[in-house]
Amino acid sequence: MALHSSNRWSWALVLLAFILGVTISYWYMRAFGRQSKHSCDYRITRVEGYEWIKPLLSAEEECESNAYNALKRRLVGQIDSLRKAGMLQEVSVYLRSFEQGKWMAYNEDARYHPASLMKVALLISMLKSAEVQPGLLQQRLVYVAPPEGTIQPQYYSFPSIEPGKEYTIAQLLEYMIVYSDNHATWLLASRLNPQSTPKLFADIGLDVLVEDKERFTMSVTEMGTLFKVIFNSSYLSPESSEYAARLMSRCAFAEGFRKGLPPNVRLWHKFGEWRYTGHPYELHEAGVFYVEGAPYLVVIMTRGTNTDQQAQSIALLTQTIYRYVLQQTGGAELGWVEQQQKTAP
């Protein structure tokens, strides 16, 4: 009788263990399934153009981070208000945290004419050439003005090189990046191997350049690649990348990012404007700013009918991005941002 009772208890324990195992497995698989459903693959991008190696350009999650969902909702509401106010017609935004790898994009499939943002590509190409041609930056060129109409006028004007004067390539790079000077850009382009920039695009995985400026367009994420190349020093040496960023830290354009950020925030950036008869105006800005020491890449590209209002829109969107990121860190500059929002139109 005792033996029979013992057997019954043994079977009961086996049955209980089986039920517990099935239950635990069920909930584990549910949890694992949820995790797998929301998992995100990484996109590995490498620099082409070498025979034996492929340097790492970037390793990024393919999907946007949920950490920026609230920010994206704020931006969507703000963009809707800016559109209704007639300050812009279309805008795209890209944000990436270099330290955390998180990113978000709004209207990322829209394409724009990069205009003077392409000067960043020319800068990279020239510095790449200088790495294999020692002394290139010290070479001197005399500026002989091309036929009238060759160089497009600019809405935002800054100091420019003068015909008949001699400049080193380093000085021309300064005029091109700091002052966005089209004359210096034209002179530099005449000195650079015409295949250098197309090779850059091919090496870093961007679409092949189209010579027709009206047909050549880029998205915010594509434009961001040029700035990743510099920040990650994945195409140039660290010294050349630092040189490029330092030049852009002196960018004279102060109507967009700079107006949306506190005066003491470190920033390196470049803007671009595009005007063509019968088309909306385009104004863009891209660069890296630092929040409590952490670097963030931001690209904002716009279309509209009033360049000044587009610049103001860029400043307001930048302020929203900066305020959100700062709130996540509990930064000390929140008071400045709140004051700016009270005085904003």
C-alpha positions in Angstrom: 0.0 0.0 0.0 2.8 2.4 0.9 4.6 1.5 -2.3 1.5 2.3 -4.4 1.1 5.7 -2.6 4.7 6.5 -3.3 4.3 5.8 -7.0 1.3 8.1 -7.2 3.3 10.9 -5.6 6.1 10.3 -8.1 3.8 10.5 -11.0 2.2 13.7 -9.6 5.6 15.3 -9.2 6.5 14.4 -12.8 3.2 15.8 -14.1 3.7 19.0 -12.1 7.2 19.4 -13.4 6.0 18.9 -16.9 3.2 21.5 -16.5 5.7 24.0 -15.0 8.1 23.3 -17.9 5.5 23.9 -20.5 4.3 27.1 -18.8 7.8 28.5 -18.4 8.6 27.6 -22.0 5.4 29.2 -23.2 6.1 32.5 -21.5 9.8 32.4 -22.5 8.8 32.0 -26.1 6.3 34.8 -25.9 8.9 37.1 -24.4 11.5 36.0 -26.9 9.1 36.4 -29.8 8.2 39.9 -28.7 11.9 40.8 -28.5 12.6 39.2 -31.9 9.7 41.1 -33.4 11.2 44.4 -32.4 14.8 43.5 -32.9 16.7 45.5 -35.5 19.5 44.5 -37.9 22.6 46.5 -38.2 23.6 48.0 -41.6 27.4 47.8 -42.0 28.9 50.3 -44.5 32.4 50.0 -45.6 34.7 52.2 -47.7 35.3 50.9 -51.2 38.3 51.6 -53.5 40.8 49.2 -51.9 42.0 45.8 -53.1 42.7 44.0 -49.8 40.8 45.9 -47.1 37.4 47.6 -46.6 37.6 50.2 -43.8 34.5 50.6 -41.6 32.5 53.6 -42.5 29.6 53.1 -40.1 27.6 50.4 -38.3 24.1 51.5 -37.6 20.7 50.0 -36.7 18.5 50.0 -39.7 15.4 51.1 -37.8 14.8 54.4 -36.0 15.1 54.5 -32.2 12.0 54.6 -30.1 13.9 57.0 -27.8 13.1 59.7 -30.3 9.4 59.0 -30.8 8.3 61.9 -28.6 10.8 64.3 -30.4 9.4 63.2 -33.7 5.9 64.0 -32.7 6.9 67.4 -31.5 8.7 68.1 -34.8 5.8 66.9 -36.9 3.5 69.3 -35.0 6.0 72.2 -35.4 6.5 71.5 -39.1 2.8 71.5 -39.6 2.6 74.9 -37.9 5.4 76.3 -40.0 3.8 75.1 -43.2 0.5 76.7 -42.2 2.3 79.9 -41.5 3.8 79.8 -45.0 7.4 79.7 -43.7 8.2 76.6 -45.7 6.7 74.2 -48.1 8.6 71.0 -47.4 11.3 69.9 -44.9 13.3 66.8 -44.1 15.1 66.2 -40.8 17.8 63.7 -39.8 19.2 63.3 -36.3 21.9 60.8 -35.1 23.6 60.4 -31.7 27.2 59.4 -32.4 27.7 58.1 -28.8 24.5 56.0 -28.5 24.0 55.1 -32.2 20.3 56.1 -32.0 18.7 58.0 -34.9 15.5 59.4 -36.4 14.4 60.8 -39.7 11.4 62.8 -40.9 10.5 62.8 -44.6 13.8 61.1 -45.4 12.8 60.0 -48.9 12.4 63.6 -50.2 15.3 64.7 -52.4 16.8 68.2 -52.6 19.6 70.0 -54.5 22.5 70.0 -52.1 23.9 73.2 -53.5 26.8 74.5 -51.3 26.6 71.5 -49.1 28.6 69.8 -51.9 31.5 72.0 -50.9 31.9 69.5 -48.0 32.5 66.8 -50.6 35.0 69.0 -52.4 36.8 69.7 -49.1 37.0 65.9 -48.4 38.3 65.2 -51.9 40.9 68.0 -51.7 42.2 66.8 -48.3 42.3 63.3 -49.6 44.5 64.5 -52.5 46.7 66.4 -50.0 47.4 63.2 -48.0 49.1 61.7 -51.0 50.6 65.0 -52.3 52.6 66.6 -49.5 52.7 70.4 -49.8 49.5 70.5 -51.8 47.7 72.9 -49.4 50.6 75.3 -49.7 50.5 75.5 -53.5 49.5 78.9 -54.7 46.9 79.8 -57.4 46.1 83.1 -59.0 42.4 83.9 -59.4 41.5 84.9 -62.9 37.7 85.6 -63.0 35.8 83.3 -65.4 33.4 84.7 -68.0 30.4 86.5 -66.5 27.6 84.2 -65.6 29.9 81.2 -64.9 29.6 81.6 -61.1 26.1 81.8 -59.6 25.3 84.7 -57.2 24.4 83.9 -53.6 21.6 85.1 -51.4 23.9 85.2 -48.3 27.1 87.0 -49.1 30.4 86.9 -47.2 34.0 87.8 -48.0 35.2 86.5 -51.3 38.5 86.1 -53.1 39.5 88.9 -55.6 40.6 88.6 -59.2 44.3 89.0 -59.8 45.3 87.9 -56.3 47.2 84.8 -55.3 46.0 82.3 -52.7 47.2 79.1 -51.3 44.9 76.1 -51.5 44.6 76.2 -47.8 43.3 79.8 -48.0 40.9 78.9 -50.8 39.5 76.0 -48.7 38.9 78.5 -45.9 37.0 80.9 -48.2 35.0 78.0 -49.6 34.0 76.5 -46.2 34.0 79.4 -43.8 32.4 82.0 -46.3 30.9 79.5 -48.8 32.6 81.5 -51.5 31.7 80.3 -55.0 34.7 82.0 -56.6 37.1 80.0 -54.3 35.1 76.9 -55.0 35.4 77.4 -58.8 39.2 77.9 -58.5 39.6 74.8 -56.3 37.5 72.7 -58.6 39.6 73.7 -61.6 42.7 72.5 -59.7 41.3 69.2 -58.4 41.2 66.0 -60.5 37.6 65.9 -61.9 37.3 62.2 -60.9 38.1 62.8 -57.2 34.6 63.7 -56.0 32.8 61.0 -58.1 35.4 58.5 -56.6 34.5 59.8 -53.1 30.8 59.1 -53.7 31.5 55.7 -55.1 33.9 54.8 -52.2 31.4 55.7 -49.5 28.3 54.2 -51.2 26.5 57.3 -52.5 24.8 57.6 -55.9 27.0 58.6 -58.8 27.2 62.3 -59.3 25.1 63.9 -62.1 26.8 66.8 -63.8 23.4 68.6 -64.4 22.9 70.6 -61.2 19.2 70.7 -61.8 18.9 66.9 -61.8 21.4 66.1 -59.1 19.7 65.6 -55.7 20.3 64.0 -52.3 18.3 63.0 -49.3 19.0 64.1 -45.7 20.4 60.7 -44.8 22.7 60.7 -47.8 23.9 64.2 -46.9 24.6 63.0 -43.4 27.0 60.4 -44.8 29.5 63.1 -45.7 29.5 64.4 -42.1 29.8 60.8 -40.7 32.9 60.3 -43.0 34.5 63.3 -41.3 33.5 62.6 -37.7 34.4 58.9 -37.9 37.6 59.7 -39.8 36.8 56.7 -42.0 37.9 58.2 -45.3 40.5 60.8 -44.3 43.2 60.5 -41.7 42.3 61.8 -38.2 44.4 64.9 -38.8 42.7 65.7 -42.1 39.2 65.0 -40.6 40.0 67.3 -37.7 41.2 70.0 -40.2 37.9 69.7 -42.0 35.8 69.9 -38.8 37.8 72.9 -37.5 37.2 74.8 -40.8 33.5 74.2 -40.5 33.5 75.3 -36.8 34.2 78.8 -38.2 31.3 78.8 -40.7 30.0 82.4 -41.0 26.4 81.4 -41.6 24.5 82.2 -38.3 20.9 82.3 -39.4 20.0 78.6 -38.8 21.7 76.2 -36.4 23.5 79.0 -34.6 20.3 80.9 -33.8 18.7 77.8 -32.5 21.5 76.9 -30.1 23.0 78.6 -27.0 26.0 80.8 -27.9 28.4 78.5 -26.0 27.4 75.3 -27.8 30.2 73.8 -29.9 29.2 73.4 -33.5 30.7 72.6 -36.9 28.4 72.9 -39.8 27.8 74.0 -43.4 24.8 75.5 -45.2 23.6 75.4 -48.8 21.2 77.5 -50.8 19.7 76.7 -54.2 17.8 79.0 -56.5 16.6 78.2 -60.0 14.0 80.0 -62.0 10.6 78.5 -61.8 11.4 76.3 -58.7 11.0 76.8 -55.0 14.0 78.1 -53.1 16.0 75.6 -51.1 18.0 76.2 -47.9 19.8 73.4 -46.0 22.1 73.1 -43.1 24.0 70.1 -41.8 26.5 69.6 -39.0 27.5 68.3 -35.6 26.7 70.0 -32.3 27.6 68.9 -28.8 25.1 68.6 -25.9 26.9 68.2 -22.6 29.9 67.0 -24.5 27.9 64.4 -26.6 28.0 64.8 -30.4 24.9 64.8 -32.5 24.6 65.0 -36.2 21.7 67.0 -37.6 20.7 67.6 -41.2 17.7 69.9 -42.1 16.8 70.5 -45.7 13.9 72.8 -46.8 11.9 74.1 -49.7 9.9 77.3 -49.7 9.4 80.8 -51.1 11.2 82.9 -48.6 14.8 82.1 -47.8 14.9 84.2 -44.6 11.8 82.3 -43.3 13.3 79.0 -44.2 16.4 80.0 -42.2 14.2 80.9 -39.3 12.4 77.5 -39.6 15.7 75.7 -39.4 16.6 77.7 -36.3 13.3 76.8 -34.6 13.6 73.1 -35.5 17.1 73.1 -34.2 16.0 74.6 -31.0 13.4 71.9 -30.5 15.9 69.1 -31.2 18.5 70.7 -28.8 15.9 71.2 -26.1 14.7 67.6 -26.3 18.2 66.1 -26.2 19.1 68.4 -23.3 16.1 67.4 -21.3 17.2 63.8 -21.6 20.5 64.7 -20.0 19.1 67.3 -17.5 21.5 69.8 -18.9 22.1 73.2 -17.3 21.2 75.2 -20.5 17.4 74.4 -20.2 16.8 77.9 -18.8 18.3 79.5 -21.9 16.2 77.3 -24.2 13.0 78.2 -22.3 13.8 81.9 -22.5 14.4 81.6 -26.3 11.0 79.9 -26.7 9.2 82.7 -24.9 10.7 85.3 -27.2 10.4 83.2 -30.5 7.8 84.6 -33.0 
